[in-house]
Amino acid sequence: MRYSIDEASSVPIYEQLVRQITTAIVDGTLPARTKMPPAKELAASLDINVHTVLHAYQDLRDAGLVELRRGRGTIVSAQHEDFSTQARSIHAAVGEALAAGLPPAAIRAAVDHALVVMSGEVVPLLGGESG
């Protein structure tokens, strides 16, 4: 798997890496139990700091997408063995929304709202604490 970094992007480098790896896991390019490259090796190939790769791997671990195994490296988690069915359903729903004329921002807001409602995630109020 080849990754690319856009140094001109406002998206932090570790987040670019997280997004690319997440996409590869969800679309099946990186199947469950795949061994990820060692952080030093990936950092060298991208000409970035090893701590940036470690940060990305830790975020992926926290999301349950990879397992960090001391002495054995980083492995794509088998916890969510097959994302492809869910990914196809999501792509179909987004395609239907676009075909119906909904703007991407509205679709993104609807998906974000569904994630909050269905996951029980607490979202802070804009403007800080009320009081």
Secondary structure by P-SEA (a helix, b strand, c coil): cbbbbcccccccaaaaaaaaaaaaaaacccccccccccaaaaaaaacccaaaaaaaaaaaaaacccccccccccccccccccaaaaaaaaaaaaaaaaaacccaaaaaaaaaaaaaaaacbbbbccccccc
